[in-house]
Amino acid sequence: MPYDVVYKGDSRFSKKIMEELLSIVPDGVSDKESDKIVYSRDYWPIGSRWFLDGKLAGMPDCIVWPENVEQIAEIIKIANRENIPVIPYGGGSGVVGAAIPVRGGIIIDMKKMDRILEIDDESLMVTVQTGINGMVLERELNRRGYTLGHIPQSLYCSCLGGWLACKAAGQFSTKYGKIEDMVIALQAALADGTIIKSKDIPRSSTGPEVERLLLGSEGIFGIITEATLKIWPYPEERAMLSFVFDDISNALQAVRLILRKNVYPAVARIYDENETLRHFYEVREAKKKCMLILLMEGDKELVELEKKIATETCKKEGGIECGEEPVIHWLNTRFNVKEASEFLPKGFIFDTVEMAVKWKDALNLYRNVIDAMRKVEGIVVASAHASHFYPQGVCFYFTFGGIPPKNVEPYEFYKKVWDEMMNACLNNGGSISHHHGIGLIRAEWLKKEMGERIKMLRKIKAAIDSNNIMNPGKLVGENGEN
Ligand SMILES: Cc1cc2nc3c(=O)[nH]c(=O)nc-3n(C[C@H](O)[C@H](O)[C@H](O)COP(=O)(O)OP(=O)(O)OC[C@H]3O[C@@H](n4cnc5c(N)ncnc54)[C@H](O)[C@@H]3O)c2cc1C
């Protein structure tokens, strides 16, 4: 049955190639229509809107589930010979369209490569295959007395490879760092089928770490197959604090000063007035205020000291203590994302957009991006929280939602809000993405973000992947073209 496909493929896939793939992975190739439809999109909200309207974002030629790096290298060599796109696929939880097969091709789903290969207790490192599901990895580490400290909201539905390829950030990032801070070594199959592997040593001064090009690469250079990551002993103590502030500026100031004292809460989250109302309506003191929640964890004595310093700092900045309850509420609800599937079928268009900014531009960026969203006709929700902090700056996570006015197509409305937000971000000194990546929706903005550096990225891409088979249309292209 012919489908209405938004990004139409032009790949030269054939029965002969299908047979070759089956000879490499006999039980792990499918060109069934139902499978191809499942892999036609990721979690990009507009892709879900199209799906509900009977349209597919893209259409792969087949899906392969390899079990080792050698099979992946063989598949890539065939794709290179035949000039067929290869798209790595983890959990499909990406929210910017990075895994959509815009030119058709072979989806390589990594989920069968899900083994924990080694835990080195003395050096505090774990070596894992990248198809492992996030929750499975964290649970297994917890069972053995460790944590990775990387807990994105998509923990249940994303994989290690996707985290590395998108430069993901977890909710506990202010203490443990983002995924790239945790990487010790990587193994990958590159676009020509070469397999590379770095040493699992804490640091080396041996020239540029070329394998790090794969971090944030969204699959355009090759497939990351294995990673060695830092781990931490499971924390012995947890402290939970919350404060409300009259204005978001006071809450931001409090967190900035806490970090300046070298205290790194694992979780720090500031909700603006609208989001405080949405999430903490049961907290009496929070009415018309901004909520800050803090969670410190680790060694008992250190946590006590961190708690003392954070409390003093928040009170000095006008914070009113609200106890542990708001933090417990957050812990209990932090993986709930049902609103998306509830409101989308009702015609509501929404998305979340994260940006990073240094402290001195933070307030301006927050206010101007909120104004930019509100400016678009049809917007009902325009709010933000800040959830990743550095001594140098902060990541704001904006949410917009609305209903397109009469005679305006959903995508037109959606794109208009994004354009306003991206412009406001760049005009106020921000970076257009903190952790979701570029995918399709940010593609045209990357050139403005990167300036001359995009030429360097394109040259590197051309050198590593001269036939442009690895996830074509992503990162170095615009609007799905490159
Ligand atoms: C409800 C929800 C909550 C979320 N919360 C967070 C959050 O807290 N923090 C955060 O950072 N993100 C979050 N995200 C976004 C998403 O989960 C992340 O971008 C995640 O890193 C994607 O992982 P994945 O395995 O699902 O990747 P996919 O969506 O399958 O792929 C994403 C990109 O990575 C590439 N890729 C996948 N695996 C590999 C590999 N092995 N080698 C090379 N390239 C590869 C793909 O080709 C694609 O370009 C959330 C998403 C949802 C739906």
The ligand as an SDF file (V2000), in Angstrom:
LIG
                    3D

 53 58  0  0  0  0  0  0  0  0999 V2000
    9.8830   11.4370   27.4240 C   0  0  0  0  0  0  0  0  0  0  0  0
   11.2540   11.8410   27.0030 C   0  0  0  0  0  0  0  0  0  0  0  0
   12.1280   12.3870   27.9220 C   0  0  0  0  0  0  0  0  0  0  0  0
   13.4190   12.7470   27.5370 C   0  0  0  0  0  0  0  0  0  0  0  0
   14.2820   13.2150   28.4880 N   0  0  0  0  0  0  0  0  0  0  0  0
   15.5630   13.4920   28.1520 C   0  0  0  0  0  0  0  0  0  0  0  0
   16.4990   13.9040   29.1460 C   0  0  0  0  0  0  0  0  0  0  0  0
   16.1850   13.9970   30.3360 O   0  0  0  0  0  0  0  0  0  0  0  0
   17.7610   14.1930   28.7480 N   0  0  0  0  0  0  0  0  0  0  0  0
   18.1470   14.0600   27.4470 C   0  0  0  0  0  0  0  0  0  0  0  0
   19.3140   14.3180   27.1450 O   0  0  0  0  0  0  0  0  0  0  0  0
   17.2790   13.6840   26.4920 N   0  0  0  0  0  0  0  0  0  0  0  0
   16.0140   13.3730   26.8000 C   0  0  0  0  0  0  0  0  0  0  0  0
   15.1340   12.9540   25.8380 N   0  0  0  0  0  0  0  0  0  0  0  0
   15.5880   12.8350   24.4480 C   0  0  0  0  0  0  0  0  0  0  0  0
   16.1630   11.4300   24.0960 C   0  0  0  0  0  0  0  0  0  0  0  0
   15.7760   10.4700   25.0300 O   0  0  0  0  0  0  0  0  0  0  0  0
   17.6610   11.5190   24.0300 C   0  0  0  0  0  0  0  0  0  0  0  0
   18.0150   12.3200   22.9200 O   0  0  0  0  0  0  0  0  0  0  0  0
   18.3920   10.1810   23.9160 C   0  0  0  0  0  0  0  0  0  0  0  0
   19.7670   10.4440   23.9980 O   0  0  0  0  0  0  0  0  0  0  0  0
   18.0870    9.4160   22.6370 C   0  0  0  0  0  0  0  0  0  0  0  0
   18.4850    8.0870   22.8280 O   0  0  0  0  0  0  0  0  0  0  0  0
   17.8540    6.9160   21.9280 P   0  0  0  0  0  0  0  0  0  0  0  0
   18.5730    5.6570   22.2750 O   0  0  0  0  0  0  0  0  0  0  0  0
   16.3920    6.8690   22.0470 O   0  0  0  0  0  0  0  0  0  0  0  0
   18.3040    7.4190   20.4850 O   0  0  0  0  0  0  0  0  0  0  0  0
   17.5260    7.4070   19.1020 P   0  0  0  0  0  0  0  0  0  0  0  0
   16.3490    8.2880   19.1580 O   0  0  0  0  0  0  0  0  0  0  0  0
   17.3110    6.0000   18.6550 O   0  0  0  0  0  0  0  0  0  0  0  0
   18.6270    8.0690   18.1600 O   0  0  0  0  0  0  0  0  0  0  0  0
   19.0260    9.4010   18.3550 C   0  0  0  0  0  0  0  0  0  0  0  0
   20.2170    9.7170   17.4240 C   0  0  0  0  0  0  0  0  0  0  0  0
   21.3500    8.9650   17.8170 O   0  0  0  0  0  0  0  0  0  0  0  0
   21.8010    8.1340   16.7420 C   0  0  0  0  0  0  0  0  0  0  0  0
   22.2570    6.8870   17.3530 N   0  0  0  0  0  0  0  0  0  0  0  0
   21.5510    6.0340   18.1350 C   0  0  0  0  0  0  0  0  0  0  0  0
   22.3350    5.0280   18.5370 N   0  0  0  0  0  0  0  0  0  0  0  0
   23.5540    5.2320   17.9900 C   0  0  0  0  0  0  0  0  0  0  0  0
   24.7950    4.5290   18.0300 C   0  0  0  0  0  0  0  0  0  0  0  0
   24.9530    3.3960   18.7130 N   0  0  0  0  0  0  0  0  0  0  0  0
   25.8410    5.0400   17.3500 N   0  0  0  0  0  0  0  0  0  0  0  0
   25.7230    6.1880   16.6430 C   0  0  0  0  0  0  0  0  0  0  0  0
   24.5790    6.8960   16.5730 N   0  0  0  0  0  0  0  0  0  0  0  0
   23.5170    6.4220   17.2360 C   0  0  0  0  0  0  0  0  0  0  0  0
   20.6030    8.0030   15.8230 C   0  0  0  0  0  0  0  0  0  0  0  0
   20.9830    7.7320   14.4900 O   0  0  0  0  0  0  0  0  0  0  0  0
   19.9750    9.3670   15.9730 C   0  0  0  0  0  0  0  0  0  0  0  0
   20.6720   10.2720   15.1610 O   0  0  0  0  0  0  0  0  0  0  0  0
   13.8240   12.5910   26.1900 C   0  0  0  0  0  0  0  0  0  0  0  0
   12.9400   12.0410   25.2640 C   0  0  0  0  0  0  0  0  0  0  0  0
   11.6670   11.6640   25.6540 C   0  0  0  0  0  0  0  0  0  0  0  0
   10.7520   11.0670   24.6400 C   0  0  0  0  0  0  0  0  0  0  0  0
  1  2  1  0
  2  3  1  0
  2 52  2  0
  3  4  2  0
  4  5  1  0
  4 50  1  0
  5  6  2  0
  6  7  1  0
  6 13  1  0
  7  8  2  0
  7  9  1  0
  9 10  1  0
 10 11  2  0
 10 12  1  0
 12 13  2  0
 13 14  1  0
 14 15  1  0
 14 50  1  0
 15 16  1  0
 16 17  1  0
 16 18  1  0
 18 19  1  0
 18 20  1  0
 20 21  1  0
 20 22  1  0
 22 23  1  0
 23 24  1  0
 24 25  2  0
 24 26  1  0
 24 27  1  0
 27 28  1  0
 28 29  2  0
 28 30  1  0
 28 31  1  0
 31 32  1  0
 32 33  1  0
 33 34  1  0
 33 48  1  0
 34 35  1  0
 35 36  1  0
 35 46  1  0
 36 37  1  0
 36 45  1  0
 37 38  2  0
 38 39  1  0
 39 40  1  0
 39 45  2  0
 40 41  1  0
 40 42  2  0
 42 43  1  0
 43 44  2  0
 44 45  1  0
 46 47  1  0
 46 48  1  0
 48 49  1  0
 50 51  2  0
 51 52  1  0
 52 53  1  0
M  END
$$$$
